[in-house]
Amino acid sequence: MKTMTCLQLGGACGKKFTAETFDELGEMAKNHGTEMFQASDETHMAAMQKVMLLMQDPDAMNKWFQSMRDAFDALPNDQ
């Protein structure tokens, strides 16, 4: 199991996500993002705007996504 925070994933808070794989962790973060969007959380909305800008350039988005995956892979397993 590995843990990353919303902030480490480009979000806006310290909420922790723990998962076996990056894909599982990404799904948790996506669900959190949806909750924050529905709550109109201003700090998360600003973070989402940055990701939306990245999505306009598929190469930049792929590089950012790969950097998040690489960061997850580099983490030690939780104790």
DOVEXLO-292360 format. One record per residue: x negated, y, z of N, C-alpha, C in turn. Coordinates in steps of 0.02 Angstrom, whole numbers. Layout:
% DOVEXLO-292360
@nu X, nv Y, nw Z, cau X, cav Y, caw Z, cu X, cv Y, cw Z
...
This chain:
% DOVEXLO-292360
@nu -42, nv -59, nw 0, cau 0, cav 0, caw 0, cu -44, cv 62, cw 0
@nu -22, nv 112, nw -38, cau -57, cav 175, caw -41, cu -7, cv 231, cw -31
@nu -31, nv 288, nw -7, cau 13, cav 344, caw 9, cu -12, cv 407, cw -25
@nu 35, nv 443, nw -54, cau 22, cav 510, caw -81, cu 79, cv 555, cw -59
@nu 64, nv 620, nw -55, cau 116, cav 667, caw -36, cu 147, cv 699, cw -98
@nu 203, nv 730, nw -88, cau 237, cav 768, caw -140, cu 187, cv 820, cw -168
@nu 152, nv 854, nw -123, cau 104, cav 905, caw -144, cu 49, cv 876, cw -188
@nu 23, nv 818, nw -169, cau -30, cav 786, caw -209, cu -5, cv 769, cw -279
@nu 60, nv 759, nw -285, cau 89, cav 740, caw -349, cu 115, cv 800, cw -389
@nu 96, nv 860, nw -367, cau 116, cav 920, caw -402, cu 179, cv 951, cw -375
@nu 205, nv 924, nw -320, cau 265, cav 951, caw -289, cu 251, cv 1007, cw -240
@nu 295, nv 1013, nw -191, cau 291, cav 1072, caw -149, cu 293, cv 1059, cw -74
@nu 289, nv 995, nw -53, cau 294, cav 982, caw 19, cu 249, cv 924, cw 38
@nu 249, nv 910, nw 102, cau 206, cav 857, caw 129, cu 240, cv 790, cw 136
@nu 300, nv 782, nw 107, cau 335, cav 717, caw 111, cu 289, cv 663, cw 84
@nu 284, nv 608, nw 121, cau 240, cav 553, caw 102, cu 279, cv 498, cw 66
@nu 247, nv 471, nw 15, cau 274, cav 415, caw -22, cu 223, cv 359, cw -18
@nu 246, nv 299, nw 2, cau 201, cav 242, caw 8, cu 227, cv 186, cw -36
@nu 182, nv 157, nw -76, cau 202, cav 105, caw -123, cu 143, cv 61, cw -142
@nu 159, nv 4, nw -170, cau 108, cav -42, caw -195, cu 78, cv -19, cw -261
@nu 121, nv 11, nw -304, cau 98, cav 32, caw -370, cu 114, cv 105, cw -382
@nu 79, nv 134, nw -430, cau 91, cav 203, caw -448, cu 161, cv 212, cw -476
@nu 184, nv 163, nw -514, cau 252, cav 167, caw -542, cu 305, cv 170, cw -487
@nu 297, nv 129, nw -435, cau 344, cav 131, caw -379, cu 342, cv 200, cw -345
@nu 282, nv 224, nw -334, cau 273, cav 289, caw -302, cu 304, cv 344, cw -344
@nu 293, nv 340, nw -409, cau 322, cav 390, caw -455, cu 397, cv 391, cw -452
@nu 428, nv 333, nw -445, cau 501, cav 329, caw -441, cu 525, cv 362, cw -377
@nu 489, nv 350, nw -322, cau 507, cav 382, caw -258, cu 502, cv 459, cw -264
@nu 448, nv 481, nw -295, cau 438, cav 553, caw -304, cu 491, cv 583, cw -349
@nu 509, nv 546, nw -401, cau 562, cav 569, caw -447, cu 628, cv 577, cw -410
@nu 645, nv 528, nw -368, cau 707, cav 532, caw -329, cu 705, cv 591, cw -281
@nu 648, nv 602, nw -250, cau 640, cav 660, caw -206, cu 649, cv 725, cw -245
@nu 619, nv 728, nw -304, cau 626, cav 787, caw -346, cu 699, cv 800, cw -364
@nu 735, nv 747, nw -379, cau 806, cav 754, caw -395, cu 845, cv 781, cw -335
@nu 830, nv 755, nw -276, cau 863, cav 780, caw -216, cu 848, cv 854, cw -205
@nu 785, nv 873, nw -214, cau 766, cav 943, caw -204, cu 797, cv 988, cw -257
@nu 804, nv 962, nw -318, cau 836, cav 1001, caw -371, cu 910, cv 1011, cw -353
@nu 943, nv 959, nw -331, cau 1014, cav 964, caw -313, cu 1024, cv 1011, cw -254
@nu 973, nv 1015, nw -210, cau 977, cav 1060, caw -153, cu 954, cv 1131, cw -171
@nu 933, nv 1141, nw -233, cau 907, cav 1206, caw -257, cu 850, cv 1231, cw -213
@nu 807, nv 1185, nw -191, cau 750, cav 1204, caw -150, cu 701, cv 1246, cw -192
@nu 692, nv 1309, nw -171, cau 653, cav 1356, caw -211, cu 581, cv 1335, cw -223
@nu 547, nv 1309, nw -172, cau 477, cav 1290, caw -181, cu 470, cv 1231, cw -229
@nu 516, nv 1184, nw -224, cau 514, cav 1128, caw -270, cu 533, cv 1149, cw -341
@nu 580, nv 1195, nw -346, cau 600, cav 1220, caw -412, cu 541, cv 1253, cw -447
@nu 501, nv 1290, nw -410, cau 442, cav 1322, caw -440, cu 392, cv 1270, cw -462
@nu 382, nv 1218, nw -422, cau 336, cav 1164, caw -441, cu 362, cv 1128, cw -503
@nu 427, nv 1118, nw -507, cau 457, cav 1085, caw -565, cu 448, cv 1126, cw -629
@nu 449, nv 1191, nw -622, cau 438, cav 1234, caw -680, cu 369, cv 1222, cw -711
@nu 319, nv 1212, nw -668, cau 251, cav 1199, caw -692, cu 249, cv 1134, cw -732
@nu 284, nv 1084, nw -707, cau 286, cav 1019, caw -742, cu 324, cv 1027, cw -807
@nu 378, nv 1065, nw -806, cau 417, cav 1076, caw -868, cu 373, cv 1109, cw -922
@nu 330, nv 1155, nw -902, cau 284, cav 1185, caw -950, cu 236, cv 1134, cw -978
@nu 211, nv 1089, nw -936, cau 167, cav 1036, caw -960, cu 203, cv 991, cw -1010
@nu 266, nv 979, nw -999, cau 304, cav 934, caw -1042, cu 310, cv 961, cw -1113
@nu 299, nv 1025, nw -1123, cau 303, cav 1054, caw -1189, cu 243, cv 1034, cw -1232
@nu 189, nv 1011, nw -1199, cau 130, cav 988, caw -1234, cu 118, cv 915, cw -1215
@nu 138, nv 868, nw -1257, cau 133, cav 797, caw -1240, cu 63, cv 775, cw -1220
@nu 11, nv 802, nw -1252, cau -57, cav 783, caw -1234, cu -74, cv 807, cw -1163
@nu -55, nv 869, nw -1148, cau -68, cav 895, caw -1081, cu -29, cv 856, cw -1029
@nu 32, nv 838, nw -1044, cau 73, cav 799, caw -998, cu 43, cv 730, cw -986
@nu 21, nv 698, nw -1039, cau -11, cav 632, caw -1032, cu -74, cv 636, cw -991
@nu -114, nv 688, nw -1001, cau -176, cav 696, caw -962, cu -160, cv 708, cw -889
@nu -110, nv 750, nw -875, cau -90, cav 763, caw -806, cu -65, cv 699, cw -773
@nu -22, nv 662, nw -808, cau 5, cav 600, caw -782, cu -50, cv 550, cw -768
@nu -98, nv 545, nw -814, cau -154, cav 498, caw -805, cu -197, cv 520, cw -745
@nu -204, nv 585, nw -735, cau -243, cav 608, caw -677, cu -209, cv 590, cw -612
@nu -142, nv 591, nw -611, cau -105, cav 570, caw -551, cu -113, cv 495, cw -540
@nu -110, nv 456, nw -593, cau -119, cav 383, caw -589, cu -190, cv 368, cw -564
@nu -240, nv 403, nw -591, cau -309, cav 392, caw -571, cu -319, cv 410, cw -498
@nu -287, nv 464, nw -475, cau -293, cav 484, caw -405, cu -263, cv 430, cw -360
@nu -206, nv 402, nw -380, cau -175, cav 347, caw -342, cu -222, cv 287, cw -340
@nu -248, nv 268, nw -398, cau -291, cav 210, caw -402, cu -354, cv 218, cw -359
@nu -379, nv 279, nw -353, cau -440, cav 293, caw -315, cu -430, cv 292, cw -239
@nu -367, nv 296, nw -218, cau -353, cav 297, caw -146, cu -369, cv 229, cw -115
@nu -393, nv 231, nw -53, cau -401, cav 167, caw -17, cu -332, cv 141, cw 3
@nu -327, nv 78, nw 14, cau -265, cav 50, caw 39, cu -253, cv 76, cw 110
@nu -189, nv 88, nw 126, cau -171, cav 110, caw 193, cu -190, cv 55, cw 243
@nu -208, nv 77, nw 301, cau -226, cav 29, caw 354, cu -166, cv 8, cw 393
